[in-house]
Amino acid sequence: MRQKIERARELKARAEAQLESLDRQRQEILEEMAALGVTPETAEAEIARLEAEARRLVEEARRLLP
């Protein structure tokens, strides 16, 4: 019984540490997004816009090449 309790405490501590790490990563990503002028709400639209822009530029480059 004592071993199970100790094991449960270890698992809890590990889970809490992982949660803290993930929370820090999430915060870093949000800060990077903010620096780029993107929010989680606008990220998908921004990705679509950038993909369309990339396609347009590739097509333009193809037209300009012999």
C-alpha positions in Angstrom: 0.0 0.0 0.0 2.8 2.4 0.9 4.5 1.8 -2.4 1.3 2.5 -4.3 0.9 5.8 -2.5 4.5 6.7 -3.2 4.1 5.8 -6.9 1.0 7.9 -7.1 2.8 10.9 -5.6 5.7 10.4 -8.2 3.2 10.2 -11.0 1.4 13.3 -9.8 4.7 15.3 -9.5 5.7 14.2 -13.0 2.3 15.2 -14.4 2.5 18.6 -12.7 6.0 19.2 -14.0 4.9 18.3 -17.5 1.9 20.5 -17.3 4.1 23.5 -16.2 6.5 22.8 -19.1 3.6 22.7 -21.6 2.1 25.9 -20.1 5.5 27.6 -20.6 5.7 26.4 -24.2 2.2 27.6 -24.9 3.0 31.0 -23.5 6.2 31.2 -25.6 4.2 30.3 -28.7 1.5 32.9 -27.9 4.2 35.5 -27.5 5.8 34.5 -30.9 2.4 34.7 -32.5 1.7 38.1 -31.0 5.1 39.4 -32.3 4.0 38.3 -35.8 0.6 39.9 -35.4 -1.3 36.6 -35.2 -3.7 35.3 -32.6 -5.0 31.8 -32.1 -8.3 33.1 -33.5 -6.7 34.4 -36.7 -4.0 31.8 -37.2 -6.0 29.6 -39.7 -6.9 32.6 -41.8 -3.3 33.9 -41.8 -2.1 30.4 -42.8 -4.6 30.4 -45.7 -3.6 33.9 -46.7 0.1 32.9 -46.7 -0.5 29.7 -48.7 -2.4 31.7 -51.3 0.3 34.3 -51.5 3.0 31.6 -51.9 0.9 30.0 -54.7 0.5 33.3 -56.4 4.3 34.0 -56.2 5.1 30.6 -57.6 2.8 31.1 -60.5 4.3 34.6 -61.1 7.8 33.1 -61.1 6.8 30.4 -63.6 5.4 33.0 -65.9 8.6 35.0 -65.8 10.9 32.1 -66.4 11.5 31.1 -70.0 
